Amino acid sequence: MKRFRQFRTDAATRDIYADIRISASDFIYPYFVVDGVNEIQPIKSLKGISRFSIDKLLIDLDETVRLGIDKILLFGVISTNLKDELGTEGYDPNSLICRAVRAIKKTFPTLQIFTDVCLCEYTSHGHCGLLDGERIDNDSSLPLLAKIALVHAQAGADFVAPSAMMDGQIEALKTILKIHQLPTKVLAYSAKYASNFYGPFREAAGSAPNFGDRKTYQMDYRTLHQGIDEIEADIKEGTDWVMVKPALAYLDIIQRAHQKFPEVPMTAYQVSGEYALLKNGAAAGLINEEQGFLESLTAIKRAGANFIITYYAKDFVRKGL
């Protein structure tokens, strides 16, 4: 009889045999940025998370950096009157995100900045690409996504992260960055599924589509092989890192992709709905918050994620988990 209980007899023994450990350097912390001054806007559906104007963001970042978190992901939340059919605010060199990147780099030069590259945050229709009637025009969207990435890179972003799920978007971004001889890398939202777990994010970012849904370009979660194929295509187009989003419902995709492409850093996004479910479950007394997040984040790393985007990153480090 093989005896395994000897590996679990007490906390010290369990710690010795723990294969997976999470540190602050594993995290990418998301931030929502708004225009204005002295703005901190709590997000009701994301407990503990707020939108910040740039001045307040810099103050919050001071704690983030002191906690040892050295990577952040920025989302711009712009007013409705700045949105149009072409998302022109997104590729304005003085856009909200560009101003935020420059301010952050001036204050925290070693902090790695990732910026989301998509049209949904800037278009009046709220979809991730240009429209031809009510249908997405994939190929016409690519130059605009490239222009957004370009201004972010010129502002000082370390990574641009295209999330539109347009075919050919990685090649478009890598080409424009190469033409302008910019060192900015690309984190591809390679396997981004049409998920029910995005609800709180759309409130936070103000990016819900005005009609229809995104199932024609985000991936169907019933597929088995498309996620791996999408990741492989992005790698062939030259992406530096890849991502699976959401994380917890797609641990199998993370694991399979990591095993097939071990040389490419894998990022997983514990999305807003996953965060909210754990937070709300803890508030209702159904689970222990700290242990629930520790277990879920450990599962994501165990599946093969090198980096995890999570709204819980600061709490994780603060609580010494």
C-alpha positions as CSV (number, residue, x, y, z in Angstrom):
1,M,0.0,0.0,0.0
2,K,1.4,3.4,-1.0
3,R,1.0,5.9,1.9
4,F,0.3,9.5,0.9
5,R,-1.0,10.9,4.1
6,Q,2.5,11.4,5.3
7,F,2.7,14.4,2.9
8,R,-0.2,16.2,4.6
9,T,0.1,15.6,8.3
10,D,0.5,19.3,9.2
11,A,0.9,22.7,7.7
12,A,4.7,22.7,7.7
13,T,4.8,19.4,5.9
14,R,2.2,20.5,3.4
15,D,4.2,23.6,2.7
16,I,7.3,21.5,2.0
17,Y,5.5,19.5,-0.7
18,A,3.6,22.4,-2.3
19,D,4.6,22.5,-5.9
20,I,2.9,25.8,-6.8
21,R,3.7,29.1,-5.1
22,I,2.4,32.5,-6.2
23,S,4.3,35.7,-5.8
24,A,3.6,39.4,-6.6
25,S,5.7,39.1,-9.7
26,D,3.2,36.7,-11.2
27,F,0.5,39.3,-11.3
28,I,-0.7,41.9,-13.8
29,Y,-3.1,44.3,-12.0
30,P,-5.9,46.0,-14.1
31,Y,-6.7,49.7,-13.8
32,F,-9.6,51.7,-15.2
33,V,-8.7,55.2,-16.0
34,V,-11.1,58.2,-16.4
35,D,-10.7,61.8,-17.4
36,G,-10.8,64.6,-14.9
37,V,-9.0,65.4,-11.6
38,N,-9.4,64.0,-8.1
39,E,-11.7,61.2,-9.4
40,I,-12.1,57.9,-7.6
41,Q,-15.2,56.1,-8.7
42,P,-16.0,52.9,-6.9
43,I,-17.4,50.2,-9.2
44,K,-20.4,48.6,-7.5
45,S,-20.2,45.2,-9.3
46,L,-16.4,44.9,-8.5
47,K,-16.0,45.3,-4.8
48,G,-12.8,47.1,-3.8
49,I,-12.1,48.2,-7.4
50,S,-12.5,51.8,-8.6
51,R,-11.9,54.0,-11.7
52,F,-9.2,56.6,-11.2
53,S,-8.3,59.9,-12.8
54,I,-4.6,60.0,-13.7
55,D,-3.7,62.1,-10.6
56,K,-5.4,59.6,-8.2
57,L,-4.0,56.6,-10.2
58,L,-0.5,57.8,-9.5
59,I,-1.2,57.8,-5.8
60,D,-2.7,54.3,-5.9
61,L,0.2,53.0,-7.9
62,D,2.6,54.0,-5.1
63,E,1.1,51.3,-3.0
64,T,0.9,48.8,-5.9
65,V,4.6,49.2,-6.5
66,R,5.5,49.0,-2.8
67,L,3.6,45.7,-2.7
68,G,6.0,44.4,-5.4
69,I,3.5,44.3,-8.2
70,D,5.5,45.4,-11.2
71,K,3.0,45.0,-14.1
72,I,-0.3,46.8,-14.7
73,L,-2.9,46.7,-17.5
74,L,-4.7,49.9,-18.4
75,F,-8.3,50.3,-19.7
76,G,-9.5,53.8,-20.7
77,V,-13.1,54.8,-19.8
78,I,-14.1,57.7,-22.0
79,S,-17.2,59.8,-22.1
80,T,-19.9,59.0,-24.6
81,N,-19.5,62.3,-26.4
82,L,-15.9,61.3,-27.4
83,K,-17.0,58.1,-29.0
84,D,-17.8,57.8,-32.8
85,E,-18.2,55.2,-35.4
86,L,-14.5,55.0,-36.1
87,G,-13.2,55.1,-32.5
88,T,-11.0,58.1,-33.3
89,E,-10.3,58.9,-29.7
90,G,-8.5,55.6,-29.4
91,Y,-5.7,56.6,-31.8
92,D,-5.3,60.2,-30.7
93,P,-1.7,60.7,-29.5
94,N,-3.1,62.7,-26.6
95,S,-5.8,60.1,-25.7
96,L,-6.6,59.4,-22.1
97,I,-4.5,56.2,-22.1
98,C,-1.5,57.9,-23.8
99,R,-1.6,60.6,-21.2
100,A,-1.8,58.0,-18.4
101,V,1.1,56.0,-19.8
102,R,3.3,59.1,-20.0
103,A,2.5,60.2,-16.5
104,I,3.1,56.7,-15.1
105,K,6.4,56.2,-16.8
106,K,7.6,59.6,-15.6
107,T,6.8,58.6,-11.9
108,F,7.4,54.9,-12.0
109,P,9.9,54.3,-14.9
110,T,10.4,50.6,-14.1
111,L,6.8,49.6,-13.9
112,Q,5.7,47.5,-16.9
113,I,2.6,49.0,-18.6
114,F,0.3,46.9,-20.7
115,T,-2.5,48.7,-22.6
116,D,-5.7,47.2,-23.9
117,V,-6.0,47.7,-27.7
118,C,-9.6,47.5,-28.9
119,L,-12.2,49.7,-30.6
120,C,-15.1,48.8,-28.3
121,E,-13.9,51.3,-25.7
122,Y,-14.0,54.1,-28.3
123,T,-16.8,53.4,-30.7
124,S,-20.3,54.7,-30.4
125,H,-21.7,51.2,-31.3
126,G,-19.5,49.4,-28.7
127,H,-18.3,46.6,-30.9
128,C,-14.6,45.6,-31.1
129,G,-14.2,46.3,-34.9
130,L,-15.6,48.6,-37.6
131,L,-19.1,47.9,-38.8
132,D,-20.4,47.3,-42.3
133,G,-24.1,47.7,-41.5
134,E,-24.5,45.5,-38.5
135,R,-21.7,43.1,-39.4
136,I,-18.1,43.4,-38.2
137,D,-15.7,44.4,-41.0
138,N,-12.6,42.5,-39.9
139,D,-10.0,43.7,-42.4
140,S,-11.0,47.4,-42.2
141,S,-10.6,47.2,-38.5
142,L,-6.9,46.1,-38.6
143,P,-5.4,49.5,-39.5
144,L,-7.3,51.2,-36.7
145,L,-6.2,48.7,-34.1
146,A,-2.6,49.2,-35.4
147,K,-3.0,52.9,-35.0
148,I,-4.2,52.5,-31.4
149,A,-1.2,50.3,-30.6
150,L,1.2,52.8,-32.2
151,V,0.2,55.8,-30.1
152,H,0.3,53.6,-27.0
153,A,3.8,52.4,-27.9
154,Q,5.0,55.9,-28.7
155,A,3.7,57.1,-25.3
156,G,5.8,54.5,-23.6
157,A,3.7,51.3,-23.2
158,D,5.9,48.2,-22.7
159,F,3.2,45.9,-24.1
160,V,0.1,46.5,-26.3
161,A,-2.6,43.9,-25.8
162,P,-5.0,43.6,-28.7
163,S,-8.4,42.2,-27.4
164,A,-10.6,42.7,-30.5
165,M,-10.3,39.1,-31.7
166,M,-9.9,40.3,-35.3
167,D,-8.2,37.8,-37.6
168,G,-4.7,39.1,-38.5
169,Q,-4.5,41.7,-35.7
170,I,-1.2,40.5,-34.4
171,E,0.5,40.8,-37.8
172,A,-1.0,44.3,-38.2
173,L,0.4,45.4,-34.8
174,K,3.8,43.8,-35.2
175,T,4.2,45.4,-38.6
176,I,3.4,48.9,-37.5
177,L,5.7,48.6,-34.5
178,K,8.5,47.3,-36.7
179,I,8.0,50.2,-39.2
180,H,8.4,52.7,-36.4
181,Q,11.3,50.8,-34.8
182,L,9.5,50.6,-31.4
183,P,10.6,48.0,-28.8
184,T,7.0,47.5,-27.5
185,K,6.0,43.9,-27.2
186,V,2.6,42.3,-27.9
187,L,0.4,40.4,-25.5
188,A,-2.3,38.7,-27.6
189,Y,-5.7,38.0,-26.3
190,S,-5.4,34.8,-28.3
191,A,-8.1,32.6,-26.9
192,K,-10.8,35.0,-25.8
193,Y,-14.1,33.3,-25.3
194,A,-17.7,34.8,-25.7
195,S,-18.2,34.4,-22.0
196,N,-21.0,35.2,-19.5
197,F,-18.3,36.2,-17.0
198,Y,-17.6,39.6,-18.5
199,G,-20.6,41.4,-17.1
200,P,-19.0,43.5,-14.3
201,F,-16.2,44.6,-16.7
202,R,-18.6,46.0,-19.2
203,E,-20.1,48.2,-16.4
204,A,-16.7,49.2,-15.3
205,A,-15.4,50.1,-18.7
206,G,-18.6,51.3,-20.3
207,S,-18.0,49.0,-23.2
208,A,-21.2,47.1,-23.7
209,P,-22.3,46.8,-27.3
210,N,-25.4,48.9,-28.2
211,F,-26.9,46.0,-30.1
212,G,-26.3,42.3,-30.7
213,D,-23.4,40.5,-29.0
214,R,-19.8,39.6,-29.7
215,K,-20.3,35.9,-30.5
216,T,-19.3,36.4,-34.2
217,Y,-15.7,37.3,-33.2
218,Q,-15.2,36.0,-29.7
219,M,-14.8,32.3,-29.4
220,D,-17.6,29.8,-28.8
221,Y,-16.9,28.0,-25.5
222,R,-18.2,24.7,-26.9
223,T,-15.2,24.3,-29.2
224,L,-12.4,22.0,-28.3
225,H,-9.6,22.9,-30.7
226,Q,-10.1,26.4,-31.9
227,G,-8.5,28.0,-28.9
228,I,-5.2,26.2,-29.5
229,D,-5.4,27.0,-33.2
230,E,-6.0,30.7,-32.5
231,I,-3.0,30.7,-30.1
232,E,-0.8,29.0,-32.7
233,A,-1.9,31.5,-35.4
234,D,-0.9,34.4,-33.1
235,I,2.4,32.9,-32.4
236,K,3.1,32.5,-36.1
237,E,2.2,36.2,-36.6
238,G,4.8,37.1,-34.0
239,T,3.1,37.7,-30.7
240,D,5.5,37.8,-27.7
241,W,3.0,36.6,-25.1
242,V,-0.4,34.8,-25.4
243,M,-3.5,34.9,-23.2
244,V,-6.5,32.8,-22.4
245,K,-9.6,34.7,-21.1
246,P,-11.5,33.9,-18.9
247,A,-9.3,31.7,-16.7
248,L,-11.2,29.4,-14.3
249,A,-13.6,28.0,-16.9
250,Y,-10.8,27.4,-19.4
251,L,-8.1,25.8,-17.3
252,D,-7.9,23.0,-19.9
253,I,-7.1,25.4,-22.6
254,I,-4.4,27.1,-20.5
255,Q,-2.8,23.7,-19.8
256,R,-3.0,22.4,-23.4
257,A,-1.6,25.6,-24.8
258,H,1.2,25.8,-22.2
259,Q,2.2,22.2,-23.0
260,K,2.1,22.7,-26.8
261,F,3.9,26.1,-26.7
262,P,6.0,26.1,-23.6
263,E,8.5,28.7,-25.0
264,V,5.8,31.4,-25.2
265,P,4.8,33.1,-21.9
266,M,1.2,32.3,-21.1
267,T,-1.1,34.8,-19.4
268,A,-4.5,34.0,-18.0
269,Y,-7.2,36.6,-17.1
270,Q,-9.3,36.0,-14.0
271,V,-12.1,38.2,-15.3
272,S,-14.5,40.4,-13.6
273,G,-17.3,37.9,-13.2
274,E,-14.9,35.3,-11.7
275,Y,-13.7,37.9,-9.2
276,A,-17.2,39.1,-8.4
277,L,-18.5,35.5,-7.8
278,L,-15.7,34.8,-5.3
279,K,-16.1,38.2,-3.6
280,N,-19.9,37.9,-3.3
281,G,-19.7,34.3,-2.2
282,A,-17.4,35.4,0.6
283,A,-19.6,38.3,1.5
284,A,-22.6,35.9,1.8
285,G,-20.6,33.6,4.1
286,L,-20.5,30.7,1.5
287,I,-16.7,30.6,1.2
288,N,-13.6,32.0,2.9
289,E,-12.4,34.8,0.7
290,E,-8.7,34.4,1.2
291,Q,-8.7,30.7,0.8
292,G,-11.1,30.9,-2.2
293,F,-8.8,33.3,-4.1
294,L,-5.7,31.4,-3.1
295,E,-7.1,28.1,-4.4
296,S,-8.4,29.6,-7.6
297,L,-5.2,31.5,-8.5
298,T,-3.2,28.5,-7.6
299,A,-5.3,26.4,-10.0
300,I,-4.6,29.0,-12.8
301,K,-0.9,28.9,-12.2
302,R,-0.9,25.1,-11.9
303,A,-2.6,24.8,-15.2
304,G,0.4,26.6,-16.8
305,A,-0.1,30.4,-16.6
306,N,3.1,32.3,-16.2
307,F,1.3,35.5,-15.4
308,I,-2.2,36.1,-14.0
309,I,-4.3,39.2,-14.6
310,T,-6.5,39.6,-11.5
311,Y,-8.3,42.3,-9.6
312,Y,-7.3,40.5,-6.4
313,A,-3.6,41.0,-6.9
314,K,-3.2,43.8,-4.3
315,D,-5.4,42.0,-1.7
316,F,-3.4,38.8,-2.3
317,V,-0.1,40.5,-1.5
318,R,-1.5,42.6,1.4
319,K,-2.9,39.5,3.1
320,G,0.3,37.6,2.7
321,L,-1.2,34.7,0.9
